[in-house]
Amino acid sequence: MASGRSEGAPPQKGSQPPTEAKPHHVHLDGASQVRYNVLMKPDAFFVSSRKLLLALTLSWLLLWFGSVIQDLVILATGTEEKIWLLDVDSEVSVYTWLSTILLSGAALLSFVLASHGNDAPQWRAIGVIFLAMSMDEMLSLHERLSGVLSSSLTTSGPFFFAWVIPAAVFILMVAVVFLPFVFRLPRSVAIMIIAAGFVYILGALGLEMAAGLFLSGEENLASALESPRYRIMTNLEEGLEVLGVIIFIAALLIRCAQVFPSTFETD
């Protein structure tokens, strides 16, 4: 008994062959694109810039205030006991560890930006500089350099810490080379990078020279290093340094969100 049209029969005239459904492409920008990627691709990698900056800032404030409070307790009680892990001026403190991580993070984000666009050489060079700064923070290379220079040069006053002399020359060279590049960036990013540099240099160089000026006039150096005046300058110096790095990381995250909107979220 005949059944309908056989399986091999050609389609009737006027009928359309079945077509495969094409995926629907959604065009979004910024944070909306990131959220869409997370919903459609749960394994997609993305960075929440706001949450990251909040975590870094809170960590910095917690450790910085820990050092300040410890100094206040020592001043009020007269005790000589100190928790070195809380001291921002100690090479083996948690604060130094955080500073090293932040400098390494700034280097990493710079290398990410170096992977795209015509500004790759500049971002790559900036990444190398911050990587070197993170190594210096961990190994205290500038303090070793200062010891070598002080033994061969007679420095006093603001140049009591002799390393500030080559540091000032290096900062001037970096400014001459990189400021034209910074001014080509979007206005908000450029302003934040300049602000970050100002804050960092104010702490790392400005307050270091102020501390040197103070110490060079003291006869008892060991006592001066534990004096309230020096401790205030040290806490301010280290605080401004890390704050400057955090501002720079914020600028890098904004730029990353502009260049890689599907990966970095700023809202």
Secondary structure, DSSP 4 states (H G I P E B T S, - for coil): ---SS-TTSPPPTT-----PPPPPP----HHHHHHHHHHH-TT---EEHHHHHHHHHHHHHHHHHHHHHHHHHHHHH------GGG-TT-TTSHHHHHHHHHHHHHHHHHHHHTTSSTTHHHHHHHHHHHHHHHHHHHHTHHHHHHHHHHHHS---GGGSSTTHHHHHHHHHHHHHHHHHHHHHS-HHHHHHHHHHHHHHHIIIIIIHHHHHHHHHT-S-HHHHHTSHHHHHHHHHHHHHHHHHHHHHHHHHHHHHHHH-TTTEE--
